Amino acid sequence: LNSPGTSSFPLQLMWGPTAEKTSECAFKKKSQETECFNFIRVLVALNQTHLYVCGTYAFSPACTYIHLENFTLVSSGRGLFLDGKGQCPFDPQHTYTALLVGVWRKSKGLCPATAHLAVPPCRQEGRAGSTAVCAYSQEDVERVFEGKYKELNKESSRWTVYSGPDMNPRPGSCSMGSSPDKALTFMKDHFLMDGKVSPIQGQPLLVKSDVTYTRITVHETRGVSGILYRVMFLATAEGLLHKAVELPEGSHIVESIQLFAVPERVKNLLLAPGK
């Protein structure tokens, strides 16, 4: 979006896939003219000095950090580029939204971890052609991943609750060394969790008919009475920008703006709350 109140970065940074990755992309029968590039799908502010960015990287998702002062790539403890699988889609045509939730340390302070929570449109029964915006609790997500696994019963071809001994260290926890073959085999056979994560309050924050939301950004602001409100800015595939306010009785769209003279899909949305 190029409108008053948005930030502008005059510096440029070239970050394309290597020749090897481009060749691998072509081997996957993808187009070298339209698909085997690095399409940026995640761009979030990590803090006041760095951005966290992920791209499709020729159908091999990768992530990295950008230093805002000189707009250069920054190497982390795991190298210049990080594996972006699970944080960024492979296909640049896939709809995807990312939210940087926070940074915290695991037990004993050994493994700093950053949570990147994708928020896809959630489904609501009985409503055709509707898009819903849902919010999930990080504690609920962690509780499910700390719960029981599912395993496939090969005789009945049904998923059942795994009742065997748990792995130590538990898959998904931080480990100082490489994972043994036994742990890798366990993760391969038990990649589903038994629990489920439901939206906060058991329902979507907002449901809108005949609209496809492509991007979302959230801002908190205080009203004249001092009450803190959560404001959502939602971009659509038709080139609209919806401003919705979350209230105790539900979320309401208070403003709708047509961004372009000719309707087109909004691909990026950047919030500048200080403007």
PyMOL commands that set and color helices and strands:
alter all, ss='L'
color gray80, all
select helices_A, chain A and resi 19-27+107-109+138-145+181-189+200-202
alter helices_A, ss='H'
color red, helices_A
select strands_A, chain A and resi 40-45+50-55+62-67+72-74+82-83+98-105+112-118+130-133+149-153+158-161+192-193+206-209+213-222+228-236+240-247+250-258
alter strands_A, ss='S'
color yellow, strands_A
deselect
rebuild
show_as cartoon
